[in-house]
Amino acid sequence: MSVRAIGPYEFPSADRQEVFGEDQLVYVHWRGNPLFCAAAAFRAPQAMPFEQFVEAMVDPWAGSDPSYTPTAPKHWELDGQPFTPQSGRGLRDQGVGHKSLVIFRT
């Protein structure tokens, strides 16, 4: 369904990168889990190591499903491509950008 605008939209996006400073939005989706039908959004520092991001943000979110264990995430994807997280490297250093979509399967 198309949207018909009544005029030009001339307002800057409220979630653009420069609003977040050294942080960024990262979307995370647990593919194949019926409890989480859509990705969750997290605000995370660009320099945060990936394993710390998972431990501090993804694990508590996914842990609301009783079947989740912190060792469960496997088969990572980043923006539609296979992804192998590297220990000790920050999100930005691994290609996780503002509004990137990180997907995992268990």
Contacts in CASP RR format, 6 or more apart in sequence:
PFRMAT RR
TARGET T0000
AUTHOR 0000-0000-0000
METHOD contacts of the structure
MODEL  1
MSVRAIGPYEFPSADRQEVFGEDQLVYVHWRGNPLFCAAAAFRAPQAMPF
EQFVEAMVDPWAGSDPSYTPTAPKHWELDGQPFTPQSGRGLRDQGVGHKS
LVIFRT
15 25 0 8 1.000
15 99 0 8 1.000
17 24 0 8 1.000
17 98 0 8 1.000
20 43 0 8 1.000
20 98 0 8 1.000
22 45 0 8 1.000
22 46 0 8 1.000
22 47 0 8 1.000
23 43 0 8 1.000
23 44 0 8 1.000
23 45 0 8 1.000
23 46 0 8 1.000
24 43 0 8 1.000
24 44 0 8 1.000
24 45 0 8 1.000
24 46 0 8 1.000
24 91 0 8 1.000
24 92 0 8 1.000
24 96 0 8 1.000
24 97 0 8 1.000
24 98 0 8 1.000
24 99 0 8 1.000
24 100 0 8 1.000
25 41 0 8 1.000
25 42 0 8 1.000
25 43 0 8 1.000
25 98 0 8 1.000
25 99 0 8 1.000
26 41 0 8 1.000
26 42 0 8 1.000
26 44 0 8 1.000
26 53 0 8 1.000
26 91 0 8 1.000
26 96 0 8 1.000
26 97 0 8 1.000
26 99 0 8 1.000
26 100 0 8 1.000
26 102 0 8 1.000
27 39 0 8 1.000
27 40 0 8 1.000
27 41 0 8 1.000
27 42 0 8 1.000
27 99 0 8 1.000
27 100 0 8 1.000
27 101 0 8 1.000
27 102 0 8 1.000
28 39 0 8 1.000
28 40 0 8 1.000
28 42 0 8 1.000
28 57 0 8 1.000
28 58 0 8 1.000
28 61 0 8 1.000
28 101 0 8 1.000
28 102 0 8 1.000
28 103 0 8 1.000
28 104 0 8 1.000
29 36 0 8 1.000
29 38 0 8 1.000
29 39 0 8 1.000
29 40 0 8 1.000
29 101 0 8 1.000
29 102 0 8 1.000
29 103 0 8 1.000
29 104 0 8 1.000
30 36 0 8 1.000
30 62 0 8 1.000
30 65 0 8 1.000
30 73 0 8 1.000
30 103 0 8 1.000
30 104 0 8 1.000
30 105 0 8 1.000
30 106 0 8 1.000
31 77 0 8 1.000
31 103 0 8 1.000
31 104 0 8 1.000
31 105 0 8 1.000
32 105 0 8 1.000
33 65 0 8 1.000
33 106 0 8 1.000
35 64 0 8 1.000
35 65 0 8 1.000
36 62 0 8 1.000
36 65 0 8 1.000
39 101 0 8 1.000
39 103 0 8 1.000
40 61 0 8 1.000
42 53 0 8 1.000
42 57 0 8 1.000
42 58 0 8 1.000
42 61 0 8 1.000
44 53 0 8 1.000
44 57 0 8 1.000
44 91 0 8 1.000
45 91 0 8 1.000
46 90 0 8 1.000
46 91 0 8 1.000
46 92 0 8 1.000
46 97 0 8 1.000
47 90 0 8 1.000
47 91 0 8 1.000
47 92 0 8 1.000
47 93 0 8 1.000
48 56 0 8 1.000
48 90 0 8 1.000
48 91 0 8 1.000
49 87 0 8 1.000
49 88 0 8 1.000
49 89 0 8 1.000
49 90 0 8 1.000
49 91 0 8 1.000
50 85 0 8 1.000
50 86 0 8 1.000
50 87 0 8 1.000
50 88 0 8 1.000
50 89 0 8 1.000
50 90 0 8 1.000
50 91 0 8 1.000
50 94 0 8 1.000
50 96 0 8 1.000
51 85 0 8 1.000
51 87 0 8 1.000
51 88 0 8 1.000
53 91 0 8 1.000
54 70 0 8 1.000
54 73 0 8 1.000
54 85 0 8 1.000
55 70 0 8 1.000
58 73 0 8 1.000
58 104 0 8 1.000
59 68 0 8 1.000
59 70 0 8 1.000
62 68 0 8 1.000
62 72 0 8 1.000
62 73 0 8 1.000
67 106 0 8 1.000
68 106 0 8 1.000
72 106 0 8 1.000
73 104 0 8 1.000
73 105 0 8 1.000
73 106 0 8 1.000
74 104 0 8 1.000
74 105 0 8 1.000
74 106 0 8 1.000
75 82 0 8 1.000
75 104 0 8 1.000
75 105 0 8 1.000
76 82 0 8 1.000
76 83 0 8 1.000
76 84 0 8 1.000
76 85 0 8 1.000
76 102 0 8 1.000
76 103 0 8 1.000
76 104 0 8 1.000
77 83 0 8 1.000
77 101 0 8 1.000
77 102 0 8 1.000
77 103 0 8 1.000
77 104 0 8 1.000
78 94 0 8 1.000
78 95 0 8 1.000
78 96 0 8 1.000
78 100 0 8 1.000
78 101 0 8 1.000
78 102 0 8 1.000
78 103 0 8 1.000
79 100 0 8 1.000
79 101 0 8 1.000
80 101 0 8 1.000
80 103 0 8 1.000
83 94 0 8 1.000
83 102 0 8 1.000
85 94 0 8 1.000
86 94 0 8 1.000
90 96 0 8 1.000
91 97 0 8 1.000
96 102 0 8 1.000
END
